[in-house]
């Protein structure tokens, strides 16, 4: 008789349904993902060990679904969830409700608005500063290098076109002085030009005709171009020895302290000879710009 009374409880009905299917309590607990001790408390009607009436009824429904039995008679034997829950919260039913959502949203909107104003102000100040900056600060063109009396003399021989013997040459002689190179001209159909990076006024053209050829031949670096090509040459101390366009058909000789660092803007049309040996300008070339270091 006591066995029938046990079966008529909610826990007894659940245990009977499980045992009828030959399912162990641990296997059932694993299938519904609940601790076996909670399932044991439910089957033995120890509801005080469970987390309230809502959890007890939900657990019973999960067991019924797993065992595929009707949950209605079992839920009817369980304590009603509403009555139990109201007992716990009845003391706070009359507590005033305060809606703080509007204030919080207003505060967030104010913070966002201030952030946007600050960002706009910073951008405006940056634009004004950029507008008021001197134009020279925004130009990144290389400034001309002043003559350095202590720097080594650099000679560049330009325009290798043959000159008639009767025509005097146009030349500039390099001597240590802070003034730029000067040249004196004389009439002739095809004048030759000797360009000196640092030097003094040229001597008589007749006295320089022979020294021009020897200076060009003695230069360690010779640059020539079949078309216009920008060339920059720096010596080992980083001083600029040459920085300009090499015209078509032009040949330039440069001497300076090694290593010589070259930047060639149109490598495809530029020929480089260093110490009598041609240099492959394709080494280190990218987008027709070659960067070389010659020792």
N, C-alpha and C positions, 0 to 999 in steps of 0.2 A: 504493500500500500504506500509506504514511504517512497518507493521507487517511482510510482506514478505521480506523486506530488512533486518530486524533483524534476521529472520530465515536463510537467506542466508549467514550469517557470521558463522565462525567456532563455536563460543560460542553459537549462536542461534541454530545451528543444534544439538549440544550436548544437549542443554536444551530441545529442542523439542523431541529428542529421549528419554530422561529421563522421561518427563511428559507423553509421550505416553504409557510408561510402568507403570505409576502410582507410580513411585519411588521418595521418598522425597530426597532432596539434602543431608540432613544429613545422611540418610541411605546409599546413594551411597558413600559419603565421608568415612563412616566407613568401607564399604566393600573393598575399594581400599586403605584404611589406609592413608588418607590425610586430612588435616585440611579443614573444610567446607568453610572457607573464601577463600582458594585458589581455590576451585572448583567453588565458586560463582564468583571469579574474572575471571576464564576461561570462564564461560558461558556468562559473560557480556563483554567479549573482553577487559578486563583491563589487558593487558599483562605486563604493566609496574610494576604491583604489584607481578608478578611472577619472579622467579630467572632465567631469561634469556630465550632465544628461545629454547634451548635444553630441559630445564625442562618443558616449555610450551608444546612442541610437545610430550614429554614422558608422561605428564599428560593426554593429549588428547587421546593418544593411550591406556592408561590404562582405561579411561572412555569408549572408544569404545569397548574394550574387555569385560568390565563388562556389557555393554548394548547389546553386540553382534550385533554391527552395523559395517559397512564398514568404516575404518578410512581414506581411500584414499581421498575422496572429502573434508573431514574435514582438513586433513594435508595440502592439496593444498591451503586452505584459511589462513593457519598460516604462519608467517614470516619464511623464511628459516634460519635454525640454522647456516649454514656455514657463511653466510654473516654477521650475527650479531656477531658471535664469532670472526671473523677475524677483525672486527672493533675494538674490545677490545684489541687484541694482536698484531696488525700490527706494533706498535712501537717497539716491542721486537723480531720481526722475524729475524733480522740480528744480534742479540746478539751472540757473540762467545760461542761455546759449549766447556766446559772443562770436560774431563773425569777424574774424581778423583778416580774411582773404583780401578784402578791398584795400585795407591799409598796407598790407604786405605788397600787393601789386603796385600800389601808388609809390611805395618806397623804391621798389625795383625800377619802376619807370623813371623816377627822379634820378637814380644813379645812372641809368643808361643815358638819360638826356645830358647829364653833366659830363659823362665820358665823351659823348659825341661833340659837345661844345669844346672840350679841351682838345680833342683831336683836330677839329676844324681850326681852332686858334693856332695850334702848332703848325699845321700846314700853311696857314696864312702868313705866319711869321717867317717860315722857311722861304715862301715865295717872295716876300718883300726883301729879305736878305739877299736872295739870289739876284733879284732885279737891281739892287743897289750896289752889288759888287762891281769893282772896276772891270772893264772888258778885258784888260790884260791878264787878270787873274784867271779868266775862263779860257784863255788860249794856251794850248800846250805845245805850240810850235817851238822848236829849238832856237834859243837866242844865239846870235853870232858870238864866237869866242874871241876874246880880246887877245892881242898879241902878247906872248910871254917871252921876254928876252932870254930867260934861262932854258927855254925849250929847245930841243934839237932842230936844226934847220931842215925843212922839208921842201924838196923841189918837185915840181910836177911839170912834165913836158907835154904840151898839148898840140894837136894838129900836126900829124906826121906827114902831111902832104908834101911832096918834093918842092923845094924852093929853088928858083933859078939862081945861078951863081952870082949874077949881077945884082940881085935884089938883096939889100941889107936886111938883117933879121931884127925882129922885135923881141927884146929880152929884158929880164929883171934879174939882178944879181943879189944873192942872199948874203947879208951880213948881220951879225947880232945887233939888233936895234928894235925898240918898241914900236916903230911905225910900220904900217902895212907895206907890202911890196908895191913898187911902182915900176912902170915900164915906159920906155921911150920908143917911139915909132918912127919908121922911115918908109917912104913910098916903095911899093913892091907888089907884084901880082899875087903872090902866095906867101904871106908872112908866117913865120913860126913863132909860137908863144911859149915862154918859160914862166910858169906860175910858181911863186914862192909863198909859202904860208906865212913865214915870219922873215922879215928882211928889211933892207934899206933901199934907197933909190938906186936905179940901175946905172951901170957904167956905160961907156960908149958902146953902141951896137956892134961896131966892127970888132971890138975886143971880146965880145961875148958869143959870137957865132960859133967858135970852136968849143967853148966850154959848155954850151947848151947840149950838144950831142954827147959829150963825155958825161955830163950830169945825168942825162936820161939813161945812159947805158949802165952807170954805176948805181942807180937806184935799186934797192932791194925788192921793191914791189912795183910792178907795172900793171896798170888797169887800162883796158881799151874796150870800146863798145861799138857795135854795129847799129845801134839805135840809142835814143835817149835813155839813160839809166841813172837813178840816184844812188850815190855811193857815200858811205861814211866810213872813215878809218880812224881808229883810236890806237894810241900807243900803250905800252905796258902800264903806264901810270894813269891811264884813263883819259889823257888829254886828246882832244879832237885834232887830228892832223889834216883831215880833209872831210868836208861835208857839203856836197853840191851835186848838181846833175852833170854827168859825163855825156857830152854831145856825140852824135853819130860821127864815126871816123876819128874820134879823139883818143889820144893815148896819154896817160898820166903816170909819172913815176913818183913814188913816195918812199921816204926813208924815215925811220923812227925806231925807238927802243922797243924790242920784242918783249912780249908777244904782240903782234898787230892784230887787232880785232876789226873785222870787216862786216858791214851790213850793206847788202846790195839789193836795191829795190826792183831791178829788172834783170834777174840772173840769166835769163835765157839769151840775152844779147850782150852779155858782159864776159870778157876774157880776163883771167887773172894769171899773172906770172910772178912767182916769188922765188927770188934767188936763182933765176934762170930756168926754173922748172914750171910748166903749166900746172895750175891748181884746178881740181875738179870742183866746180861751184855747185854741183848737184848735191854734195854732201851737206846735210843740214838744211837743204832747201825745202821751203813750204810755201805754197801759193805764189811761186815765182820770186820769193824773197829768200836770199841766202845769208846765213850768218856763219862766218868762218873765224877761226883763230889760227894765226900763222906764227910759228916759232923759228 
